[in-house]
């Protein structure tokens, strides 16, 4: 991306169907807020600047943005008047000086950087004013329909509530994600009207405006419909979470990790796993957990932010913020609390709880013990 590209991430919606005190875009999938997935994708796509539009639950979302990416510019949509107004707010906050704008949403967690790069590249290669990311879901209900003329050219996007029965029969839908020429976007959003079923400023109406001006408009059709699916309620959150987990599991299978039961194994996006590791059923690998090569982990094990060395074994264990050294053995039924460090070849056995303690190389705590704030020397044998 040689010319300047600014990404606008829309995160101002109310998310009332989540029925939650937490802002919708802060609900997590694979250990990361949906907003985090969106910011990761636009940054990895190579944009020069990111603007996030906030509104409902403003304080929560602003704090999350600051923690996820402090370089992001915040734009506040004080009154929710539609996506067109949200983009106008973003332009006012960041300055409408970019050559190209990429507009996306904070609640489409499976959208990839590769897709965004392809969208921008196609837009530039064809010299368009607007390029829309579209897909053809099995059930297009609720989505804006892509309207094309007899030559196949895109001429408008019709929101579901405004569409006729014939228009609703169209399978191709607008994902809401689009790339727009900078100067055109600035003047187009300021000319939008609320003359529609929802009395809002629809960003999608800029497509018709571009056509009226004789400017080129096109669509990038995405076969992977999962990437354009958004989250509005907890059922959709679970559904997309399951799909993302399947993709993560398949990635690690391809990288030489054995996962005996993918259906009961959950792996966060921040986890790394070495080759020839075996993950047994009922295992959750969470947070920034790192696992070496040749490790056996599980069954029925949950670890969060745990570092596990090569050839270690962790069985039926719950652990967090701990270090398990190479060839160490943990479990079954062990509990590793924050600050636990087990050196090479150490053992923490059955019904042992360890907190903020250092278990030296080759030391053993075989069973029925609590070790807290302690230093257990190399080769020691400590037990009930």
C-alpha positions in Angstrom: 0.0 0.0 0.0 2.1 2.9 -1.3 -0.5 5.7 -1.1 -1.9 6.6 2.3 -4.7 4.4 3.5 -6.8 5.3 6.6 -8.9 2.6 8.2 -12.2 3.6 9.9 -13.4 1.0 12.4 -17.0 1.5 13.4 -17.6 0.6 17.0 -20.4 2.9 18.2 -23.4 0.5 18.1 -25.5 -0.2 21.2 -25.4 -4.0 21.0 -28.6 -4.3 22.9 -29.2 -7.9 21.9 -26.2 -9.0 23.8 -28.0 -8.1 27.0 -24.7 -7.2 28.7 -23.1 -4.6 30.8 -20.1 -5.0 28.6 -19.9 -3.2 25.3 -20.7 -5.6 22.5 -17.3 -5.2 20.7 -15.5 -6.1 23.9 -16.9 -9.6 24.1 -14.1 -12.0 23.4 -13.6 -14.7 20.8 -10.6 -16.9 21.1 -9.2 -14.9 24.0 -9.4 -11.5 22.3 -12.1 -8.8 22.2 -13.8 -8.5 18.8 -12.5 -5.0 18.6 -9.0 -6.4 19.0 -9.5 -8.8 16.1 -10.7 -5.8 14.0 -7.7 -3.6 14.9 -5.3 -6.5 14.3 -6.7 -7.1 10.9 -6.4 -3.5 9.6 -2.9 -3.1 11.1 -1.7 -6.3 9.5 -3.3 -5.2 6.2 -0.8 -2.4 6.2 -2.9 0.7 6.6 -1.2 4.0 7.6 -3.7 5.2 10.2 -6.6 3.9 12.1 -9.7 5.8 13.4 -12.2 4.1 15.7 -15.6 5.5 16.0 -17.2 5.1 19.5 -20.6 6.0 20.9 -22.5 3.6 23.2 -20.4 2.5 26.2 -17.9 5.1 25.1 -15.8 4.9 28.2 -15.4 1.1 28.0 -14.5 1.1 24.4 -12.1 4.1 24.6 -10.2 2.4 27.4 -10.0 -0.8 25.4 -8.7 1.0 22.3 -6.0 2.7 24.4 -4.9 -0.7 25.8 -5.1 -2.5 22.4 -3.4 0.1 20.2 -2.6 3.5 21.7 -1.9 5.0 18.2 -5.5 4.7 17.2 -7.4 8.0 16.8 -10.8 8.1 18.6 -13.8 9.7 17.0 -17.0 10.2 19.1 -20.4 9.7 17.5 -22.5 11.4 20.2 -25.8 10.6 18.5 -26.3 7.4 16.5 -27.5 8.7 13.2 -26.3 5.9 11.0 -23.2 4.6 9.4 -22.8 7.6 7.1 -22.8 9.9 10.0 -20.3 7.7 11.8 -17.9 8.0 8.9 -18.4 11.7 8.8 -17.4 11.9 12.4 -14.3 9.9 11.7 -13.3 12.2 8.9 -13.8 15.3 11.1 -11.7 13.7 13.9 -8.8 12.5 11.7 -8.8 15.0 8.9 -10.1 14.0 5.4 -6.7 13.9 3.8 -6.1 10.2 3.0 -6.0 9.0 -0.6 -8.0 6.0 0.3 -10.3 4.9 3.2 -11.0 1.4 4.3 -14.2 1.2 6.3 -14.8 -1.9 8.5 -16.6 -2.9 11.7 -15.5 -4.0 15.1 -17.9 -6.9 15.3 -16.7 -9.0 12.4 -14.0 -11.0 14.2 -13.1 -13.5 11.4 -12.3 -10.9 8.8 -8.6 -11.4 7.7 -5.9 -9.0 6.8 -5.4 -10.9 3.6 -9.0 -10.1 2.6 -8.6 -6.4 3.4 -5.3 -6.2 1.4 -7.0 -7.9 -1.6 -9.9 -5.5 -1.3 -7.7 -2.4 -1.3 -5.5 -3.8 -4.1 -8.5 -4.5 -6.4 -9.9 -1.0 -5.7 -6.6 0.6 -6.7 -6.0 -1.6 -9.7 -9.3 -0.7 -11.2 -9.2 3.0 -10.4 -12.6 2.9 -8.6 -14.4 5.4 -6.5 -15.9 2.7 -4.3 -15.2 -1.1 -4.0 -17.6 -3.1 -1.8 -16.8 -6.4 -0.1 -19.7 -8.7 -0.8 -20.7 -12.3 -0.2 -23.5 -14.7 -0.9 -24.7 -16.2 2.5 -27.3 -19.0 2.6 -29.7 -16.7 4.4 -29.3 -13.0 3.3 -32.1 -11.8 5.5 -31.2 -8.5 7.1 -28.3 -7.6 4.8 -28.3 -4.9 2.2 -28.6 -6.3 -1.4 -26.2 -5.5 -4.2 -28.1 -4.3 -7.2 -26.5 -4.6 -10.6 -27.5 -3.4 -14.1 -27.8 -5.5 -17.2 -24.1 -5.4 -17.7 -23.3 -6.7 -14.2 -22.1 -3.3 -13.0 -22.9 -2.4 -9.4 -25.4 0.5 -9.3 -26.7 0.6 -5.7 -27.0 -1.1 -2.3 -30.5 -1.5 -1.0 -30.9 -1.9 2.7 -33.1 -4.9 3.6 -35.9 -2.7 5.1 -36.0 -0.6 2.0 -35.8 -3.4 -0.5 -38.6 -4.7 -2.7 -39.5 -8.4 -2.8 -37.6 -8.7 -6.1 -34.5 -7.0 -4.7 -34.6 -9.2 -1.6 -34.4 -12.2 -3.8 -30.9 -11.2 -4.7 -28.3 -13.4 -2.9 -25.3 -11.1 -3.2 -25.2 -8.9 -0.1 -23.2 -6.0 1.2 -20.8 -6.8 4.1 -20.7 -3.2 5.1 -16.9 -3.2 4.5 -15.7 -1.1 1.6 -12.9 1.0 0.2 -13.5 4.5 -1.0 -11.6 7.2 -2.8 -10.7 9.9 -0.2 -11.9 13.1 -1.9 -15.1 11.4 -3.1 -15.9 10.0 0.4 -15.5 13.4 2.1 -18.1 15.1 -0.2 -20.4 12.1 -0.5 -21.0 11.6 3.3 -21.8 15.3 3.7 -24.5 15.0 1.0 -26.3 12.0 2.5 -30.0 12.1 3.3 -32.2 10.4 5.9 -35.0 9.7 3.4 -35.2 6.0 4.2 -37.1 3.5 6.3 -34.8 4.0 9.4 -34.4 7.8 9.0 -30.6 7.3 9.2 -27.6 8.4 7.1 -26.7 5.2 5.2 -23.1 5.0 4.2 -24.3 2.6 1.5 -26.0 5.5 -0.3 -22.7 6.8 -1.5 -22.7 3.9 -4.1 -25.7 5.5 -5.8 -24.1 8.9 -5.6 -20.9 7.6 -7.3 -23.0 6.0 -10.1 -24.9 9.3 -10.6 -21.6 11.1 -10.9 -20.4 8.5 -13.4 -17.6 7.2 -11.2 -16.6 3.6 -11.3 -18.0 1.3 -8.6 -17.2 -2.4 -8.1 -17.4 -5.4 -5.8 -14.9 -7.9 -4.4 -16.9 -11.1 -3.9 -15.7 -13.1 -1.0 -16.3 -16.9 -1.1 -15.5 -17.3 2.6 -18.8 -16.0 4.0 -17.6 -16.5 7.6 -15.3 -13.6 7.3 -18.2 -11.1 6.8 -20.5 -12.4 9.5 -21.1 -10.0 12.3 -22.1 -10.6 15.9 -25.3 -9.2 17.3 -26.2 -11.7 20.0 -24.6 -14.4 22.1 -25.7 -17.2 19.8 -23.8 -15.5 17.0 -20.8 -15.0 19.3 -20.7 -18.7 20.1 -21.2 -19.7 16.5 -18.3 -17.5 15.3 -16.2 -18.5 18.2 -16.6 -22.2 17.3 -15.7 -21.5 13.7 -12.6 -19.5 14.7 -11.5 -22.2 17.0 -11.9 -24.8 14.2 -9.6 -22.7 12.1 -7.0 -22.3 14.9 -7.1 -26.1 15.5 -6.6 -26.8 11.8 -3.7 -24.4 11.7 -1.9 -26.3 14.5 -2.7 -29.6 13.0 -1.0 -28.4 9.8 2.0 -27.3 11.8 2.7 -30.8 13.2 0.7 -30.8 16.4 -1.5 -33.8 17.3 -4.9 -32.8 18.6 -6.8 -35.9 19.4 -10.3 -34.4 19.8 -10.6 -31.0 18.0 -14.2 -30.7 19.2 -13.2 -30.5 22.9 -10.0 -28.5 22.4 -10.0 -24.8 22.6 -7.0 -22.6 21.7 -6.8 -18.9 21.9 -5.2 -16.8 19.1 -2.2 -15.8 21.3 -1.1 -19.4 21.9 2.0 -20.9 20.3 2.6 -24.7 20.1 5.8 -26.6 19.1 5.9 -29.7 16.8 5.2 -33.2 18.0 3.2 -31.9 20.9 0.1 -34.0 21.7 -3.0 -32.4 23.0 -5.5 -34.7 24.6 -9.3 -34.2 24.9 -10.8 -31.5 27.1 -7.9 -29.1 26.9 -8.1 -25.3 26.9 -4.9 -23.4 25.9 -5.6 -19.7 26.8 -4.1 -16.3 26.7 -0.4 -16.1 25.8 0.4 -19.7 26.6 3.5 -21.1 24.9 4.2 -24.8 24.5 7.4 -26.4 23.3 8.0 -29.4 21.2 7.2 -33.0 22.2 4.9 -31.9 25.1 1.9 -34.0 26.2 -0.9 -31.9 27.6 -4.3 -33.0 28.9 -6.7 -34.5 29.1 -9.0 -32.1 31.0 -6.4 -29.4 31.4 -6.7 -25.6 31.4 -3.7 -23.4 31.2 -3.6 -19.6 30.8 -0.4 -17.6 30.2 1.7 -20.7 31.0 5.1 -21.4 29.4 5.7 -25.2 29.0 9.1 -26.5 27.9 10.1 -29.2 25.5 9.1 -32.8 26.4 7.1 -31.8 29.5 3.9 -33.5 30.6 0.9 -31.6 32.0 -2.0 -33.9 32.9 -5.4 -32.9 34.4 -4.1 -29.6 35.6 -5.3 -26.0 36.0 -2.5 -23.5 35.7 -2.0 -19.8 35.2 0.9 -17.4 34.8 3.4 -20.1 35.5 6.5 -21.7 33.9 6.9 -25.5 33.5 10.5 -26.4 32.5 11.7 -29.0 29.9 10.9 -32.6 30.9 9.0 -31.5 33.9 5.8 -33.5 34.9 2.7 -31.9 36.3 -0.5 -33.6 37.6 -2.8 -35.3 37.5 -5.1 -32.9 39.5 -2.4 -30.3 40.1 -3.1 -26.5 40.5 -0.4 -24.1 39.4 -1.1 -20.6 40.7 0.6 -17.4 39.4 4.3 -17.2 40.0 5.0 -20.9 40.0 8.2 -21.9 38.3 9.1 -25.6 37.8 12.7 -26.1 36.6 13.9 -28.9 34.2 12.8 -32.4 35.3 10.8 -31.1 38.3 7.6 -32.9 39.4 4.4 -31.5 40.8 2.1 -34.5 41.3 -1.3 -35.6 42.4 -3.4 -33.1 44.4 -0.6 -30.6 44.7 -1.2 -26.8 44.7 1.7 -24.4 44.1 1.7 -20.7 44.5 4.4 -18.2 43.8 7.1 -20.8 44.4 10.2 -22.1 42.7 10.6 -25.9 42.3 14.3 -26.6 41.5 15.6 -28.9 38.8 14.7 -32.5 39.5 12.8 -31.6 42.7 9.6 -33.6 43.4 6.4 -32.7 45.2 4.7 -36.0 44.5 1.3 -35.7 46.2 -1.2 -34.1 48.6 0.8 -30.9 49.3 0.5 -27.1 49.3 3.6 -25.1 48.4 3.3 -21.4 48.8 5.9 -18.6 48.5 8.6 -21.1 48.8 12.0 -22.1 47.3 12.3 -25.9 46.9 15.9 -26.8 46.1 17.3 -29.0 43.3 16.7 -32.7 43.8 14.5 -32.2 46.9 11.6 -34.6 47.6 8.7 -32.8 49.4 5.5 -34.6 50.3 2.7 -35.3 52.7 
